[in-house]
Amino acid sequence: MIILYNIMDTTNTIVSELIAENERLKKENEELKEHLKKYTYSNSHKKYYETNKKQVMENGAKYLQKLKEENPEKLREYRRKAQEKWRNKQKGNTLFCNNTDNIV
């Protein structure tokens, strides 16, 4: 009987420790998400792209031209992945592409 109570006590303590750790990790995760929002979702980012839209588009076009000249295989790969994403979106499968490394 004593052994049975010891086993129940140890399992109860293990479960309570796991629950406490889970709560701590959830809290830490929320704190990190809030910290990340400061850098990724701020209005300054949106304002920058609204005011410098033309310059950003020109830089993107220059990068594509440079990529076209220096590494056309990489450009083909980008276009192939974009086409796969588009096809999957048309099919209604927006979770995964054919490649498992590309999550949409």
Secondary structure as the mmCIF struct_conf table of DSSP 4:
data_model
#
loop_
_struct_conf.conf_type_id
_struct_conf.id
_struct_conf.beg_label_comp_id
_struct_conf.beg_label_asym_id
_struct_conf.beg_label_seq_id
_struct_conf.end_label_comp_id
_struct_conf.end_label_asym_id
_struct_conf.end_label_seq_id
HELX_RH_AL_P HELX_RH_AL_P1 ILE A 2 THR A 40
BEND BEND1 TYR A 41 TYR A 41
HELX_RH_AL_P HELX_RH_AL_P2 ASN A 43 THR A 51
TURN_TY1_P TURN_TY1_P1 ASN A 52 ASN A 52
HELX_RH_AL_P HELX_RH_AL_P3 LYS A 53 GLU A 70
HELX_RH_AL_P HELX_RH_AL_P4 PRO A 72 LYS A 91
TURN_TY1_P TURN_TY1_P2 GLY A 92 GLY A 92
BEND BEND2 LEU A 95 LEU A 95
STRN STRN1 PHE A 96 PHE A 96
BEND BEND3 ASN A 98 ASN A 99
TURN_TY1_P TURN_TY1_P3 THR A 100 ASP A 101
STRN STRN2 ILE A 103 ILE A 103
#
